[in-house]
């Protein structure tokens, strides 16, 4: 009997107090694991598609038998490697001469009949460095050289190739 009176006192609100009732929903809102995985998969698909949509190269590929920007960038990378292995370099404006530490002389020049920039080591060999080239000019600076190429189609590309040390 005493217990029931004690419980009844606890249940009854005291004067001046506010009783807060909490209701428990049958289903709580939120994501399930499957919904979260689907949202993650959708985000990955969108993230993978954005670079392809922004790429101009995918929309307008370059012709196969013409001057290529990809070949131009590859030539610049190879020229930078050559320059880093060089003791000294000189130019007559249209040909570039690189004297290696081993004593070899590497020459880059244009063969007009083939419209190619070729690489020769000690006057031997005709390794194609860049295709579809009409004119090449070089300007020497203290830490590298400026290269300007005019392609068959009139495209002009310029770059500075720096020596690493």
Secondary structure, 3 states (H helix, E strand, C coil): CHHHHHHHHHHCCCCCCCCCCCCCCCCCCCCCHHHHHHHHHHHHHHHHHHHHHHCHHHHCCCCCCCCCHHHHHHHHHHHHHHHHCEEEEEECCCCEEEEECCCCEEEEEEECCCCEEEEEECCEEEEEEEECEEEEEEEEECCEEEEEEEECCCCEEEEEEECCC
